[in-house]
Amino acid sequence: MARTTRPIVRQIDRVAAVGITVGGVGVIAAVLVIMFFLVWNVAPLFRSGVLYGARSAKVQLTGTPVDAVADEYKGLLVMLMADGRAQAIDLQTFALLPPIGEPQPGTAVSAVSGINEHGQLALGFDDGSVQIGSIGTAVEYIDPKDADATTVDGRRAQALRVGERCIYGSGYAELTPLAQLRIVTPAYTLNKPAELTMGDGPVVRLDFRTTSSAQFLVTARANGTVEFSRVSIVRPLGGGKPRLTLSSLEVAYAPPAGKSPIPDFLFSTGEGVNVLALWKDGTLQRYGLRNKGDDESFVLAETLDILADGRTVMAARMLLGSRTLVVADDAGAVEAMFAAKTNSMKTFDGWQMVVAHRLEEGGGGEGS
């Protein structure tokens, strides 16, 4: 006897088939929506960068800027000037604020280092002395009613609304959502100067590097003497300016034939075991640390050409823990290189300069 399927079972099968179909299509649709969402958010990463809210203005400076640092709220730009002073610009009004900081009197600044990753710098003088300092911004919070109402700046600060800024003294004031005035001012301090022990004449190149455990200074003087120093800063218990102590090592500096006796750029790497001398035509010398018993000195380890023929170095800087040298040339290309150490290196110290990235104008590049 043939078995018949009851109508209700057929209805349940139809409903189940529809449910399975709808569920499957829904899962596929959900996956497609998620993929579309991811593509929508990731696609902008492949486009060129865009500056939002960019503003510019011409400011009549009183000197030549060497380097600059901005505060974390991007309201104040503090520039290190070639004369050793600091000059700040309010980035909302582009007003030039009064200069701060006075290098040691009776001497002229002959060389200025860039600002390192810790906000520190070095000044060289025509008498062969050096001075270490720090530059940046200081932040404090006050009640609006505590602003000095006897000054125009103070009265403006008291009238601010949340998010608004105004010039206040040597910096600016901003009213925060907590109804506090954030006062941001330039900060620039210099330690007592110290005398270099090698060579004669003014300091013409210098670089100052700081790590978590040590500080290094490399200098070049007008007579071609290059000196590497381990730096100790002693802070008097009774107050006053910190005192600088230098433990110097000789650098057996010998510029390549046909090059100027003074390199255009001079750096110490963050490890404190390499000194880099760079000329604008792309010639790079690396001097490595050699130990002979208790005697330490830097000697020439390698010389190489890091640029294509006919190109000129326009800027150079140590980045990434002061271990990577980044060089930009007049063709718009940028190269990043560092000293690597392996057992296969043929240099006396086992280190060798390696080009990590080469970026040509237009975004193309190669790496190793």
N, C-alpha and C positions, 0 to 999 in steps of 0.2 A: 504493500500500500504506500503510495507516494506521500512524502511528508510535505506539508504546506507551511510556508512562512507566514506568520501572522502579520497583518498590516502594521501593527505598532513597532515590530522589529525593523520593518523596512523604513519606517519613519525615523527610528533611532539611527539607523545606518546613514540615512541622508543627512540628518543633523550632525552626526559625527564627521562625515566627509566634509561638510561645509565648515565645521569648526576647525578640522585639521587644515583645510585649505586656507581659511582665513588666518589661522595661527601661523602657518608657514610663511604666507605672504607678509604678515605683520612682522615676523622676525627678520625676513629679508629687507623689508622697508626700514626697520629700525637700524639694521646694520648699515644700509645705504645712507641713512640720515647721519649716523655717527661718522661715517667716512667723509661725507660732505662737510660736516662740521669741522673735522680735523683738517681737511684740505683748505677750508675757508680760513682757518686760523694760522696754518703753516705757510700758505702761499705768500703772504706779505714778507716773510723772512728772506725770500729770494729776490725781492725788489731792492732798489737803491734806497739808502737811508733818507729820511726826511726830517728837517729841523722844524719843529713846531714853535710858534711864538718867537721866532728869531727876530732880533732887532739889532740895529747897528748905528753907530754914530762916529764922527771924527772927534778926537780929543787932542787938544794941544798939550803934549807932554813937555815937561821941563828937562828931560834927559832921554837917554837911550835905554829901553827896557831889555833885560837879559833873560828873565824868566818870570813866571807869574803863577799864582795859586788863588783859587776862589774858595769862598766859604761854602759849607755844605748846603746852605739855603740859596746859593747862587745869587746873592744880592750885593756882594763886594768882591772886587778883583784886586789883589795885592800884588804889585809888580816889584821885582828886584831890579834896581837901576844900576847902570854901569858905574856910577859914582859911589856905590855901596849903600845908598839910602833906599828906603822903600816908599812907594807911592801907591795910593789906593784910589780906585774909581768906584763910585756908586753905580751899579749896573741898571738901576731903574731910571735915573736921570742923566747918567753918564757925566756926572759932575766929578771934577778932579779934586780930591781931598788933600789936605796938607801932608807933605812928606814927613816921614818919621825915621828915626835911627840916624846916629852920627858915628861913622867909623872913627878910628883913633885919630886924634888931632896931630897936626904937624907932619903928616904924610899924605901921599896921594894914592888912591886905589888904582892899581895897575892891572889887576885881573879879578874876575868874578866867576865863581863856579855856578853851574845851574843848581836848582833846588832839587835835592834828592827825594827819594820816596818817603822819607821821614820828616820832610819839611825843613831840612837842614842845609846849610850852605857854607861856603868858605870865601873869604876875601884875601887877595894878595896885594902887597903894597910895594911902593918903589924903593923902600929901604930893606927889602928882603924879609919882612915879617908877614905873618899870616894871622887871620882872625876867623874863628868859627862862630856860627850863629844859627838861629832858627827863625823861620818866618811863617806866618799863617794868620789866623784870626782868633779872637777871644770872644766868648759868648757869656752873657749874664742875663738874668731875668729879674725885673723889678716891677713893683706895682706902678701903674700909670700915674698915680698921684705923687709918687716919689720922683718923677722926672722934674728936672730943674725948670720951674715955671718962670724964672727970671730971664731965660734965654728964648730966642725965637724957636730954636730946635725943640726945647722942652715943651713949649706951648703947643707946637705942632704934634709932638708925640702924645700929649694928653688928649688930643682931639681925634686920634686915629680910630678907625673902625677895624673890626676883625679882618686880617689879611692885608691891610694897608701898611705902607712903609713910608718913612721920611728920613732925611739925613739927620743924624743925631751925633753931634761932636765930630769925632774923626771917623765915624762909621755910620750905621743906620739903625733905626728902631722899627720894629714890626709888632703889631698887636696880635697875639696868638688867640686861638679859640678859648683858652682858659683865662682870658682877660688879663694876661701878663704882657709886659713889654719885653720883647727879646732885643737886647742891645748887642750888636755885632760890631766889633772894632778890629782894626789891623793890629797884629802883634809881631814885634820884631825885636829880638834880643841878640846881643853880641858879647862873646866872652872876651877876656883879656887877651891881647895879642901874644904871639910867641915868635921867636926868631928861628929861621931855618939855619941849619948847621953846615950846609954844603953850598958851594958856588958863590957867585957874586952877581950883583945887579938886581934890578926889579924882578918880581915874580910876574911871569907873562902867561902861564897856563897853570891851572890847578883843578883838582877834582876831589870831592869829599864823599866818602861812602860810609854807611852805618849798617851794621848787622845787629842781631840780637845779643852778640857777645863781644863785638869789637868795632873799632872805628879806624878808617884808613884815610890818609891824605897823600896825594901824589902831586908834585909841583915841578914846574920847569922855570928856570931863571934865564935872564937875558943872555948870559954867557953860554947857554946850552947845557947847564947842569940839571939833571932830572933826579929828584929825591923822593923816595917813598918813606912815609912815616906812619907808625902806629900811634894813635892818638889816645891820650888819657885826659879826661876833664875832671879837675878837682874842684869841688864846691866848698868854699870856706864855711865852717860851722857858724862863724859869727856874722855871716851875710857877706854881701859884696859880689862882684862879678866872678864867675867861675874862672879858674886858671887852667891854661892849656899846657900840656906836657907832650913833647914829641920824642919818640924813639925812632931814629932815622936809619934807613938802609940805603946803601949805594945802588944806583941804577946805572949799569954800564951802557949808557945811551950812545948810540952811533947811528945817526940818520943815514938813509941810503944815499948813494952818490947822486948828485944833481938835485937833491931835495933841499928845501929850506932847513936851516939848522934847528928851527923850532917847529914842532908839529902843529897843525891847525887845531887838532883835538887831542886831549890827553885824558885817559880814564884809568881807574883801578876797578877790577872786577870785585864782586861782592865777597869772593872767597879770600881776598887779600893775597893771592899768590900770582896774579897776572897784572901787568901794566900794559895798556894799549896806547900806541901812538898812531894817529891817523892823519893823513894829508888829504887835501881836497881833491887830488887826482885819483883817490881810491887806494893809495898805498897804505898798507896797514902793517905795523910791527907789533909783535907780542913779545914782551920780556917776561920770562918766568923766574920764579924764586928758586935759587940754588943754595943748598945747605952744604957747607964744608966744615964739619965739626960744629963749633960754636959760632962760626961766621956765616952770615946770611947776606945775600946780595941778589939783585935782579940782573940777568944777562939775556942777551937776544936769543930767542928760541925759534922764531920764524918770521919771514917777511912774505906778504902776499898782496895781490891786487884784487880788490873786491868789486870793482866796477868795470863795466864795459868800456872799451876805448872811446875817448872823447867826452866822457861824462864827468860831472863835477859833483862832489859832495856838497849838499846845501845845509844839511842838519844831521846831527848824530847825538844819540842819547843812550844811556844804560837803563834798561827796564827789567822787570821780572826778577826782583831781588838783586838788582845790579849785576846780573849774570849774563844778560843778553844785550848785545850791542845792536841797536837799530839805526840804520843809515838810510837817508833819503837823498836822491840825486836830482839833477836839474831836468831829467827826462820824466820825472814823476814816478820813478820806480823806488821801491822800498825793500831793503834787505835786512834780515834779522840773523845774527850769528852769535855763537857762543863758543867758549873753550870747553872741549870735551876731553875726558881722560879715560883711556883704555890701555891694556897691556900691549896693543899692536902699534901704538904711536911710535914714530921714529925720532921724535924730538927728545932732548936730554931729560926733560921733566915729565914726559909721558902725556902732555897736554897738546891739543891741536885745535885751531879755530875751524869750526864747521858751520857752513851756511845752512840754516834751518828752513828759512822761507825766502822766496824772492817774488815780490809782487810787482808786476809791470803796470803801467798806466792803463786804466780801463778795466781793472779788476782781475785780469788773468794772472796766474802765478804758478809757482811750483814749489815743492817742499821736499825735504829729505828727512 
